[in-house]
Amino acid sequence: MKPFPLAQVPALEIDRVSHRYGARVALNNVSLTVRPSSFNVLLGLNGAGKSTLFSLITRLYAIRSGQIRIFGHDVARDPGAALSKLGVVFQSRALDIDISVRQNLMYHAALHGIASKRAKELIAQVLDRVAMTDRALDRVGNLSIGQMRRIEIARALLHQPRLLLLDEPTVGLDIKARADILDHVRRLSMVEGIGVLWATHLIDEAGAGDDVVVLHKGNILAHGGLGEVVGKSGASDLRDAFNRLTGAADQEEREPAG
Ligand SMILES: Nc1ncnc2c1ncn2[C@@H]1O[C@H](COP(=O)(O)OP(=O)(O)OP(=O)(O)O)[C@@H](O)[C@H]1O
């Protein structure tokens, strides 16, 4: 990973975070950093711990071990300041399908305490960012799944967050819609300087300029630029690197040292 300029506070810092459900360890001493203006692909198979990590970052679950900071604000101690900088697109559907796109966004703006006049300006901006301006008055239920995803992204951007988390945002989308959404969010990170953490099990969603985090059974196995992760594991491409890293970890689990 590129070093931080001294003045640049990380968008997200996860510092030695662990989480258990009863006896099951879901996250084991996880540390990772997301820089502003960077696109980070959090790669993990089912059960890797991606959703658990997102639940801790968003305070759905209490952080029992370790620390999480958003632009330097500790999520546990200073949640208001930390969460005001955060936008989230969860796996589950977040829109009311019986009302229009604009009504959904007005409702979300009201939840964030944004006054109606300002909300209208922000809604125009976010719809433009996801190329959905012409659908503002449509009932959400009439949109395709890909278009709904774009509106969910617009909704997450409404309060102008500087860090955006997306949990498996392309589930259920066809190849074209997937590529479009990836492209939109990559552009947001580049053009607007938003730090993005994009959780997926789809290896081909990681692109050449991205940072990659490999999470497997609650452990971070690699974190860095895509080229660096591939190079360090002696692999030919990211798929090969992922298979080598997770295969070696599984082997170690079967044959613990000592
Ligand atoms: N509420 C819960 N109670 C008990 N175990 C849980 C609970 N939620 C998750 N787990 C376990 O914690 C581990 C991590 O799950 P998590 O949902 O965070 O993974 P994930 O990477 O998001 O997977 P997926 O892609 O399938 O959603 C798994 O072993 C899972 O079975």
PDBQT file of the ligand as one rigid body, heavy atoms in Angstrom, charges set to zero:
ROOT
HETATM    1  N1  LIG A 301     -25.810 -13.736  14.565  1.00  0.00    +0.000 N 
HETATM    2  C1  LIG A 301     -24.909 -14.699  14.470  1.00  0.00    +0.000 A 
HETATM    3  N2  LIG A 301     -24.848 -15.697  15.372  1.00  0.00    +0.000 NA
HETATM    4  C2  LIG A 301     -23.920 -16.680  15.307  1.00  0.00    +0.000 A 
HETATM    5  N3  LIG A 301     -22.983 -16.752  14.342  1.00  0.00    +0.000 NA
HETATM    6  C3  LIG A 301     -22.978 -15.781  13.403  1.00  0.00    +0.000 A 
HETATM    7  C4  LIG A 301     -23.948 -14.721  13.415  1.00  0.00    +0.000 A 
HETATM    8  N4  LIG A 301     -23.694 -13.910  12.349  1.00  0.00    +0.000 NA
HETATM    9  C5  LIG A 301     -22.631 -14.442  11.709  1.00  0.00    +0.000 A 
HETATM   10  N5  LIG A 301     -22.200 -15.562  12.345  1.00  0.00    +0.000 N 
HETATM   11  C6  LIG A 301     -21.028 -16.385  11.969  1.00  0.00    +0.000 C 
HETATM   12  O1  LIG A 301     -19.884 -15.534  11.914  1.00  0.00    +0.000 OA
HETATM   13  C7  LIG A 301     -19.064 -15.854  10.803  1.00  0.00    +0.000 C 
HETATM   14  C8  LIG A 301     -18.923 -14.635   9.904  1.00  0.00    +0.000 C 
HETATM   15  O2  LIG A 301     -20.195 -14.335   9.304  1.00  0.00    +0.000 OA
HETATM   16  P1  LIG A 301     -20.470 -13.038   8.403  1.00  0.00    +0.000 P 
HETATM   17  O3  LIG A 301     -21.937 -13.014   8.121  1.00  0.00    +0.000 OA
HETATM   18  O4  LIG A 301     -19.849 -11.865   9.038  1.00  0.00    +0.000 OA
HETATM   19  O5  LIG A 301     -19.649 -13.404   7.082  1.00  0.00    +0.000 OA
HETATM   20  P2  LIG A 301     -19.754 -12.809   5.612  1.00  0.00    +0.000 P 
HETATM   21  O6  LIG A 301     -18.356 -12.714   5.107  1.00  0.00    +0.000 OA
HETATM   22  O7  LIG A 301     -20.545 -11.552   5.622  1.00  0.00    +0.000 OA
HETATM   23  O8  LIG A 301     -20.528 -13.956   4.849  1.00  0.00    +0.000 OA
HETATM   24  P3  LIG A 301     -21.682 -13.880   3.710  1.00  0.00    +0.000 P 
HETATM   25  O9  LIG A 301     -20.968 -13.467   2.480  1.00  0.00    +0.000 OA
HETATM   26  O10 LIG A 301     -22.176 -15.276   3.692  1.00  0.00    +0.000 OA
HETATM   27  O11 LIG A 301     -22.716 -12.890   4.199  1.00  0.00    +0.000 OA
HETATM   28  C9  LIG A 301     -19.728 -17.049  10.137  1.00  0.00    +0.000 C 
HETATM   29  O12 LIG A 301     -19.110 -18.221  10.605  1.00  0.00    +0.000 OA
HETATM   30  C10 LIG A 301     -21.173 -16.961  10.581  1.00  0.00    +0.000 C 
HETATM   31  O13 LIG A 301     -21.773 -18.237  10.626  1.00  0.00    +0.000 OA
ENDROOT
TORSDOF 0
